[in-house]
């Protein structure tokens, strides 16, 4: 037994050492990584500059040349000087609260310094400055963004949102600041050339809830493969898991790289479905102010500067940003710059050969430079937030779960039934639904207490979810204790409450420690779901940090790096609880095992007397 325990201890130390080395490997690169990060590496969340200018695409779909009439752009706007900044209905006076995404550069993203930026958000910053307002960005998921704006979780939704008639039923939109191209991306030289080549046997990737999703399902009448973000969808295209990807043109142009073996094959466009910011329908004053600010930055050249830095491409015929009265922005000749760039690069570099499958997988998941770049932010931002969320929700879940367990085995049905109903509801609902209901339902009620920050509401939601499972774990442990324990305690004079709290419950809890640790490990991983509520860049947990760097680079290696940190957290915890469980079941090593064994005593001498001949025995 002693050797077995020593072996287990060595195994635990080995696990801790290996995982520690992983962190040290990341930590040793902090100096070099920090210097590279300070140099603002070029990625999907860095302004590409006017050198990347492109002409208007000539490969427009035959039926989508943009000939329909613009029915939504306002004829003019209220002069900026007449905007009452105190009547904008902002959640926090003087500050525009913006819900945005972090994974769709160059439009909306988090850069290498952990700052929300991108073309859409830089425009909003300029408009806020014109209005004399502060601005605060929070990251969220696109699938819940419009409902969060409609329910006043955010003042504005900024996510390259293409306006549609269906979306206008939920929220109001500003005038357009960008145009609604979206692109068909597929393997270069493959069977798919145009949107017309897509059929029911084609696996078409889209981001769930986007206008591209709607286009594939309701215009093309085809099934789509839904993904949570653009980077994951494109990674699946590169590795051949899907046949085509329909995406906003800006995200498609930013994602496709030489050697990927993919191309943008065709684009579509409609002047009615321009890109705009979303605002709650009951807040027309804010829409009016944003429209005025947009026209103002168009008039003073700020729009043209930001546009040239982030998305330098020709405007489609029949469309311009802002109101119908706004001047046409004065852009450089993007078409001429594009032609000049093409002439410079023509013949200067050989075509990049497509990478093999193994090379593609290796580059996608095991890029060591990106591992080094990911670890500092994972450790400094993601790890503390993950631990805070897991610990707070774990404490809440343990306390509430123990109450549920005791109530569930109570003699009173007035305690048993509420505990059972609670457990059934919270175990039956998806975690995301509970988090959104608590965050969006309770959030507006307690916004004065939380400062409209749902971070702690998310932790509470996780804790209430965990309580339903922990309560059942406790209940099973308590009921596994032999009834004789309770009877013995009552026999020596303990009351029922004393018998349960001092004898039965402690034994039951000890028996379920491994299951409780498994639940805590689940909480560590489920902390990533809090991002649906919309968090500040400083509140991102491990998965969100990894996903943001994944979006910046178009590579999945940062997510693998986040997975390594999850392993660093969970593997030692698993071995620790196993060690504690063994100690509780077997106790300390007995003294008999630790003291040296004495040699046996010599045999007693045979008694003296006359010898007896064996032959005489009768």
Secondary structure, DSSP 4 states (H G I P E B T S, - for coil): -HHHHHHHHHHHHHHHHHHHHHHHHHHHTHHHHHHHHHT---STTS---GGG-BPPPS-EEEEEES-S---SS-S----GGG--GGGS--SBTTEEEEEE-SEETTTEEE-TTS-EESHHHHHHHHHHHHHT-EEEEEE--HHHHHHHHHTTS-SEEEEEEE--HHHHTT-EE---SB---EEEEEETTSS--SGGG--TTS-EEEETTSHHHHIIIIIS----EEESSHHHHHHHHHTTSSSEEEEEHHHHHHH--TTS-EEEEEEEE-SSS-EEEEE-TT-HHHHHHHHHHHHHHHHTTHHHHHHHHH--BPPPTT--SS-TTSPPP----HHHHHHHHHHHHTTTSPPPPPPPHHHHHHHHH--HHHHHHHHHHIIIIIIHHHHHHHHHHHHHHHHHHHHHHHHHT-S-HHHHHHHHHHHHHHHHS-HHHHHHIIIIIITTTSHHHHTT-THHHHHHHHHHHHHHHHHHHHHHHHHTS-HHHHHHHHHTT--HHHHIIIIIHHHHHHHTHHHHHHHHHHHHHHGGGGGGG-B-GGG--HHHHHHHHHHHHT-SHHHHHHHHHHHHHHHHHHHHHHHHHHHHHH-SPPHHHHSPPPPPPPPPPPPPS----GGG--
